[in-house]
Amino acid sequence: MLELVNVTKTFNPGTVNEKVALNNLSLRLNDGDFVTVIGGNGAGKSTLLNAICGTWKLDCGSVVIDGKDVTALPDYKRAKFLGRVFQDPMMGTAPDMEIQENLALAKRRGRRRGLKWGITSAEKEEYRKMLEQLDLGLEKRLTSKVGLLSGGQRQAITLLMASMQQPKIFLLDEHTAALDPKTAAKVLEITEKIVSENHLTTLMITHNMKDAIRHGNRLIMMHEGRIVIDVKGEEKKALTVEKLLEMFTKVSGSEFSNDRAILS
């Protein structure tokens, strides 16, 4: 479903601020894979997602989504293949619009607009059923402005919106990092449900090692723009934070230095 081949991206080349964010990275995801991505600050995690989205031009390498080479496509043309949820709960929704209006925008993504009524009774019922599954009581608040909701409620709605059109690739960029632990756990539970029920090929960046081990069928760890650990199946199920840190030290030759990830 996704293939990155020898992808390289350097920021500020030829200057004192030169930073190799992705270093000849290759990655292949099968249909339905749920891959968690962990790594220290500056390891290249968010740059990896931006490379898939086409946020900027690669130095070299190729990006293939569901058999289609999208390397030369700008970000707005790749958007039809992708669903993305950001770290900031404010980024995925329109705060001055109602919950039902936000969901209607997502439902109409990529379609031609006409002059008929914006939201039909059938659609309202559809949205109620979708929101009911979140178990947050939002099905009773269809006309509430999204800006009045908590961060966790907004992220839950963003997850629904990003997955509504069945994207080829579902990208989650530390989407629970700004939430308190209890809310983050609820959002991750909702994430698992959405990914599983819709069979979405997913890349989830997280700073929390326990979450990276607990969720998904595969885990990759990045360091200096490369993938240094890639585990799945029974090997992933047997992982602990201590084993993961030991593996990282062995393959990278240095200790993992992100306190935020270790202490989460």
C-alpha positions as CSV (number, residue, x, y, z in Angstrom):
1,M,0.0,0.0,0.0
2,L,3.0,2.3,0.7
3,E,6.5,2.1,-0.5
4,L,9.3,4.6,0.1
5,V,12.5,3.9,-1.8
6,N,15.8,5.5,-0.9
7,V,14.2,8.7,0.3
8,T,16.5,11.5,1.3
9,K,15.8,15.0,2.6
10,T,18.4,17.6,3.8
11,F,17.4,21.0,5.2
12,N,19.6,24.0,4.8
13,P,22.2,22.1,2.6
14,G,25.7,23.7,2.4
15,T,25.2,25.8,5.5
16,V,26.2,25.5,9.2
17,N,22.5,24.6,9.9
18,E,22.6,21.6,7.5
19,K,20.4,18.8,8.8
20,V,19.9,15.4,7.1
21,A,16.4,14.6,8.2
22,L,15.9,11.5,6.1
23,N,18.9,9.5,5.0
24,N,18.4,7.1,2.2
25,L,15.3,5.7,3.9
26,S,13.3,2.8,2.5
27,L,10.0,1.5,3.9
28,R,7.3,-0.8,2.7
29,L,3.8,-1.1,4.2
30,N,1.3,-3.9,3.3
31,D,-2.4,-3.3,3.1
32,G,-3.8,-3.1,6.6
33,D,-0.5,-2.6,8.4
34,F,-0.7,-0.6,11.6
35,V,2.8,0.7,12.2
36,T,3.9,2.7,15.3
37,V,6.9,5.0,14.9
38,I,9.2,5.9,17.8
39,G,12.4,7.9,17.9
40,G,14.2,10.7,19.7
41,N,13.9,14.4,18.9
42,G,15.2,15.1,15.4
43,A,15.1,11.4,14.4
44,G,13.0,12.2,11.3
45,K,9.6,11.0,12.4
46,S,7.5,14.0,11.3
47,T,9.7,14.5,8.3
48,L,8.8,10.9,7.3
49,L,5.1,11.8,7.3
50,N,5.7,15.1,5.5
51,A,7.6,13.1,2.8
52,I,4.6,10.9,2.3
53,C,2.3,14.0,2.2
54,G,4.5,15.9,-0.3
55,T,5.0,18.9,2.0
56,W,8.2,19.6,0.2
57,K,10.3,18.2,-2.6
58,L,12.6,15.3,-1.8
59,D,16.3,15.4,-2.6
60,C,16.0,11.9,-4.1
61,G,14.0,8.8,-3.8
62,S,10.4,7.9,-4.6
63,V,7.0,7.6,-2.9
64,V,4.5,5.0,-4.2
65,I,1.0,4.8,-2.8
66,D,-1.2,1.8,-3.8
67,G,1.0,1.2,-6.8
68,K,0.9,4.8,-8.0
69,D,4.1,6.8,-8.0
70,V,3.2,10.1,-6.4
71,T,6.7,11.5,-6.0
72,A,6.1,14.3,-8.5
73,L,2.6,15.2,-7.2
74,P,2.2,18.3,-5.0
75,D,0.6,17.9,-1.6
76,Y,-2.9,19.0,-2.6
77,K,-3.0,16.2,-5.3
78,R,-1.8,13.6,-2.9
79,A,-4.4,14.6,-0.3
80,K,-7.1,12.3,-1.9
81,F,-4.9,9.3,-0.9
82,L,-4.3,10.4,2.7
83,G,-6.0,11.0,6.0
84,R,-3.9,12.9,8.6
85,V,-4.4,13.8,12.3
86,F,-2.0,16.3,13.8
87,Q,-0.7,16.7,17.4
88,D,-2.6,20.0,17.9
89,P,-6.4,19.2,18.4
90,M,-7.1,22.7,16.9
91,M,-5.7,21.8,13.5
92,G,-8.2,19.1,12.2
93,T,-11.5,20.9,12.7
94,A,-13.2,24.2,12.0
95,P,-13.9,25.6,15.5
96,D,-16.7,28.1,14.5
97,M,-18.7,25.4,12.8
98,E,-21.0,22.8,14.3
99,I,-20.0,19.2,14.8
100,Q,-22.4,18.1,12.1
101,E,-21.0,20.8,9.7
102,N,-17.5,19.6,10.3
103,L,-18.5,16.0,9.5
104,A,-20.4,17.1,6.4
105,L,-17.3,18.8,5.1
106,A,-15.3,15.6,5.5
107,K,-18.1,13.6,3.8
108,R,-18.0,15.9,0.8
109,R,-14.3,16.0,0.5
110,G,-13.3,15.7,-3.2
111,R,-16.9,15.9,-4.4
112,R,-18.6,18.6,-6.5
113,R,-20.8,21.0,-4.5
114,G,-24.3,22.1,-5.6
115,L,-27.0,24.4,-4.2
116,K,-29.1,21.8,-2.4
117,W,-29.5,21.7,1.4
118,G,-26.2,21.3,3.2
119,I,-27.1,18.5,5.6
120,T,-30.0,16.0,5.1
121,S,-31.9,14.2,7.8
122,A,-30.4,10.9,6.6
123,E,-26.9,12.4,7.0
124,K,-27.7,13.7,10.5
125,E,-28.7,10.2,11.5
126,E,-25.6,8.8,10.0
127,Y,-23.5,11.2,12.0
128,R,-25.3,10.4,15.2
129,K,-24.5,6.7,14.7
130,M,-20.8,7.5,14.0
131,L,-20.6,9.7,17.1
132,E,-22.4,7.2,19.3
133,Q,-19.5,4.7,18.7
134,L,-17.1,7.2,20.3
135,D,-19.0,6.9,23.6
136,L,-18.4,10.6,24.4
137,G,-22.0,11.8,24.3
138,L,-21.4,13.8,21.2
139,E,-24.3,12.3,19.3
140,K,-26.5,14.5,21.4
141,R,-24.6,17.6,20.5
142,L,-24.7,17.7,16.7
143,T,-25.3,21.5,16.6
144,S,-22.6,22.4,19.2
145,K,-19.7,24.5,17.9
146,V,-16.5,22.3,17.8
147,G,-14.5,25.2,19.4
148,L,-16.5,24.5,22.6
149,L,-15.3,20.9,22.9
150,S,-12.4,19.5,24.9
151,G,-9.1,18.6,23.2
152,G,-9.9,14.9,23.4
153,Q,-13.4,15.3,21.9
154,R,-11.9,17.4,19.0
155,Q,-9.3,14.7,18.3
156,A,-12.0,12.0,18.3
157,I,-14.0,14.0,15.8
158,T,-10.8,14.7,13.7
159,L,-10.2,10.9,13.6
160,L,-13.7,10.4,12.3
161,M,-13.2,13.1,9.7
162,A,-9.8,11.9,8.5
163,S,-11.0,8.3,8.1
164,M,-14.4,9.0,6.6
165,Q,-13.3,8.7,3.0
166,Q,-11.3,5.5,3.6
167,P,-7.9,6.9,2.8
168,K,-5.2,4.7,1.3
169,I,-2.8,5.8,4.1
170,F,-3.9,7.0,7.6
171,L,-1.2,9.2,9.2
172,L,-1.3,10.0,12.9
173,D,1.4,12.6,14.0
174,E,1.6,12.3,17.8
175,H,-2.1,12.9,17.9
176,T,-2.4,12.2,21.7
177,A,0.7,14.2,22.8
178,A,-1.3,17.3,23.8
179,L,-3.8,15.3,25.8
180,D,-3.8,14.2,29.5
181,P,-3.1,10.5,30.0
182,K,-6.8,9.5,30.6
183,T,-8.0,11.3,27.5
184,A,-5.1,10.1,25.5
185,A,-5.9,6.5,26.4
186,K,-9.5,7.0,25.2
187,V,-8.4,8.6,21.9
188,L,-6.1,5.6,21.3
189,E,-8.9,3.2,22.0
190,I,-11.0,5.1,19.4
191,T,-8.1,5.0,17.0
192,E,-7.7,1.2,17.3
193,K,-11.4,0.8,16.6
194,I,-11.4,3.1,13.6
195,V,-8.2,1.5,12.1
196,S,-9.5,-2.1,12.7
197,E,-13.0,-1.6,11.4
198,N,-12.0,0.2,8.3
199,H,-8.8,-1.9,7.6
200,L,-6.7,1.3,7.3
201,T,-3.0,1.1,6.5
202,T,-1.7,3.3,9.3
203,L,1.5,5.1,10.4
204,M,1.2,6.4,14.0
205,I,4.0,8.5,15.4
206,T,4.2,8.5,19.2
207,H,6.6,9.6,21.9
208,N,5.2,7.0,24.3
209,M,7.2,3.7,24.1
210,K,4.5,1.8,25.9
211,D,1.9,3.0,23.4
212,A,4.2,2.1,20.5
213,I,4.6,-1.4,21.9
214,R,0.9,-1.9,22.8
215,H,-0.7,-0.7,19.6
216,G,-0.4,-1.9,16.0
217,N,1.1,-5.0,14.4
218,R,4.5,-3.5,13.7
219,L,7.0,-1.1,15.3
220,I,9.8,0.9,13.7
221,M,12.3,3.1,15.5
222,M,14.1,5.9,13.8
223,H,17.5,7.5,14.5
224,E,19.3,10.2,12.5
225,G,16.9,9.8,9.5
226,R,17.1,6.1,9.3
227,I,15.0,3.1,10.4
228,V,17.2,1.3,12.9
229,I,14.6,-1.1,14.4
230,D,11.7,-2.9,12.6
231,V,9.8,-5.5,14.5
232,K,6.5,-7.2,14.0
233,G,4.4,-10.3,14.9
234,E,5.5,-12.3,17.9
235,E,8.7,-10.4,18.3
236,K,6.7,-7.2,18.8
237,K,4.3,-8.8,21.2
238,A,7.3,-9.9,23.4
239,L,8.8,-6.4,23.5
240,T,9.2,-4.3,26.6
241,V,10.5,-0.8,27.0
242,E,13.7,-2.2,28.5
243,K,14.2,-4.6,25.5
244,L,13.5,-1.8,23.1
245,L,16.1,0.5,24.7
246,E,18.6,-2.3,24.7
247,M,18.0,-3.0,21.0
248,F,18.4,0.7,20.2
249,T,21.7,1.0,22.0
250,K,23.0,-2.1,20.2
251,V,22.1,-0.9,16.7
252,S,22.8,2.8,17.1
253,G,25.9,2.7,19.3
254,S,24.4,5.3,21.6
255,E,21.8,5.5,24.4
256,F,18.3,6.7,23.7
257,S,18.2,10.3,25.1
258,N,14.5,11.3,24.9
259,D,13.4,11.5,28.5
260,R,9.8,12.3,27.4
261,A,9.5,9.0,25.6
262,I,11.2,7.0,28.4
263,L,9.1,8.5,31.2
264,S,5.7,8.4,29.4
